[in-house]
Amino acid sequence: MKSLLISALMFSTAMLGAAPAFAQTALPKGTIKNIVLVHGAFVDASSWDGVAAILAAKGYTVTAVKNPLTSLADDVAATEAVLDAQDGPTVLVGHSWGGVVIGEAGDNAKVKALVYVSAFAPDKGESVSALAAGGPATPGTAAIRPDSKGYLTIDPAVFPSAVAGDLPKAVGEHLAAHQMPINHTAFDAPATVAAWHDKPSWYVLSTKDLVLDPHAQEFFAGRIKAKVTKVDGSHASLASHAAEVAAVIEAAAAAK
């Protein structure tokens, strides 16, 4: 998966006219150097490989959380363990379901900024299930299927176009075949904390997202008073627009 995602990074940076290699430089004084990345449902931490490679090459200390996807509490605990291991101020980033997780774990004193990438941003007491019920199903959410134990995946036949339509076909098919199931109870769990009330926030809004409707993203970004960057990307914009996503994270790290 890593080689496929790096290939997608090279493809997306070429489309942007940027070089896929970055020279490592010292970070400007006052920049937050620690970046913690939280992945969404159905994928693993390698979904952040492209963004992580860009940031690490520029001198940031980057850690991608390995969410177990067994419950909201378990994913928050995994994220808090990574945050506790950081040596100072940290930017906490979440993609999709990861937005729910960073809203909880972002209460950690080391977290100085939140970055949402095509992500849910619930308020206290809200769950993903309840928020999703407020509007029509997207092609991605309509294709979610439970197994006999209540763990959810997206129909592999639908996944490439609905989730990763702007990535090379081979990447979408690989991700579809190697999904990380999420316990359905995670989507039903209400948020107990909404750290965006107290922490400055940034939002990368994916305008061609077929999983989390762009209008819902607009709502979340507006409610949390985030600094918004729009990308012409799918739900997998963290890979297809890795350079732009990394730039937003850098902006959060440099903010005073």
N, C-alpha and C positions, 0 to 999 in steps of 0.2 A: 504493500500500500504506500509506503514512504516514497519509493521511486516514482510511482504514478502521480502522487500529489506534488512532488517536486517538479515533475514534467508539466503538470498543470500550472504551477507557479511560473515556470519559464514561458509557457504559452501566454499567460495573462500579462506578464510584464512586457513581453514582446509586443502585444497588442497596444500596450500603453506607451510604447516607445522607450521603455526603461531597460536597463541591462539587468539580467537575472543574477548577477554577482555584485556584491556590495563590499567595499573596502571597510575594514574595521577601524573606527576612529574613537578617540576619547569623547565621552559624553560631556556636554557643556555643564558647567558648575550649576548646581541646583536642580538638575534633571533627576527625576525618579528613575533609578536604574532597574528596579525589580518589577518584572511583569509576570503575572500569573494568569494563565489561560484556562478557561473552563469550557469543555466541549458540550455539545447538545446530545439529544437522544439519537439512537440508531447508529451513531458513529463512535469512534474512540479518540484518544488524545492526538493521534496522528493527523486528524483533520486540521490541526493547527500547524503542521510542519512547514508550510510555505511562509506563513507569517512569522513563526518562530525563527526560521533561518534568516530572514531579513533583519529582525531585531537583534538576534545574537551577533550577527556580523557587524552590527553598528555599536556593539559594546554593552547592550542590555543583558541582564541576567534573567533568562526566560525559563519558566517552569510550566509545563502543561499538566494539569490535574488529570488523574485517571479515575473518572467517576465510575462507581460500580453500577449505577443506574438501577439500584434495587429499591430505593426510596428517596424522597427529598432529603430526609434527615441524614441518610448515608452519604449522599452526594455533598451535602453541606459539610459533614464531618471530614470527608476526604479533602475538601477545599480548605477548611480551617487548618488541617494538619500541614498543608503546604504553606499557607500563610504564616503559621507559627514558626516555620523553618526559615522564613525570609529574615535578612539581617537589617531591615529598615523599611522605610516607606515603600509602598507597593501600588501599582496600578492593577486592578482586578478586571478581567475581561471575560464576558460570557457570550456564547453563541446559542441562539434558539432556546432550548430548555435551560441552557447554562445561565440565561438571564434570571431565571427564578432562583438559581443557586447563588449567584453573586449578590442578589438582593438580600439574601439571608446572611451569607458569609461576609458580605461587605461591611457589616457592622464591626468587624475586627479593627482595632485601633491602627494597625499598620496600613490599612487601605486608605489611600488618599484620593483616589479617583476611580470611577466605574466606567467601563466601556461596554456598550451593548451592541452586538452585531446580529442583525436580523433576529432579535431576541424578544422574548416575553419580559415584561417588567411589571409584575403584579404589585398591587398595594397589599398591605397587611389584611389578611382574611380572604384574599382572592386565590383561586386555584386555576391551573391551566384549563381543566375541564370546564369550569364555570365560564371562563373568559372565551373559550372556543365556542361554547353554546350560544354566545351572543350574536353570532353571525353565521352565514352559510359556510359549509365545508369547502375547503380548497381542494384542488386535485390531490395534493399530498396527504392532507388529513383524511380525505375520503377513502384513501387506500391503506389506512392503518388497519392491521389485522392482529387479533389476539391469538396466542397459542393456547394449549390446554391448561397451562399454568397461569394464564393471565398476563404473560409478557407480550409486549407489542413490537411489531416491526411494520415496515411499509412494503406493500406488495412489490416484489423485485421487478416485475414487469413494468411497474409505474415509476419506481424510484428514479431511474436515470433521467427521465424527462421532467418529473415533478420536483425533484430535489436538486439535481445537478445538470440542468439543461444547458448551461453555458460552459461545462467542462468537456474535455474529450470523451467520446462515448465509452472508451475502455475504462476510464476512471469511474464514470457513473455506474457501469456494470459491475466493476469490482466492489465499489461501496455497497451496491445493492446486494451482492452475494455474501458480503462479510459484515452484515449489520450487527450492531450491539443491541439486543432487545432491552426494552425498559419496562419495569414493573408498572402495570396500569395504575397502581395505587399512588405512584409518584405524581401523576397528573391530577389526582383527586385531592392531594394534600394542600391545604391553604397555607399561604405564606404567613409566617409569624413575625417577620421583620421586613421592612422595606428601606434598605440603607440609602436609597436614592433621595430620601427626604433630607438627609444630612450630608451626603457626599456629592461633589460635582460629577456630572455625568455627560458622556458622549454617546452618540448613537449612529451606527452605520445602517442606513435604510436601503434595503435591496428592492429596487423598483419592479423587478420581474420575478419576485418570489412567489412560488406556487404552493408553498407550505404555510408560511405565516403571511397572511394577506398584507400587502403594503399599506392599506388603509389602517389596519390594526397597528402596524409599526408606527405610522404617523401619530396615532392616538397615544401609544406608549411614550414616544419621544417627546411629544408635547406635554404630556402630564408630568414627566420627570424633569421637564425644563432642560433637556439635553441640547448640547451643541450637535447639530445634525449634519451628516455627510451622506448624500445620496449616491449610490452606485448602480449602474445599469446591469444588475446581476441577479442571479438566481438565489435560492436559499443557501447555496454553497458558495456565496460570495467571499467567504473567508479564504477559499482556495482560488476561485476564479479571479478575484480582485484583491489578492493578497497584498500587493504593494500599497493600494489605497487604504486597506484596513490597517496595515502596519503604520501608515502615516497618521491615521487618527489616534492610534495608541501612543505614538510619539508625541502628538499634540497634547494628549492628556498628561503624559509624563513630564512635559515641559511647562505646563500651566502653573502659574503662581497664584 
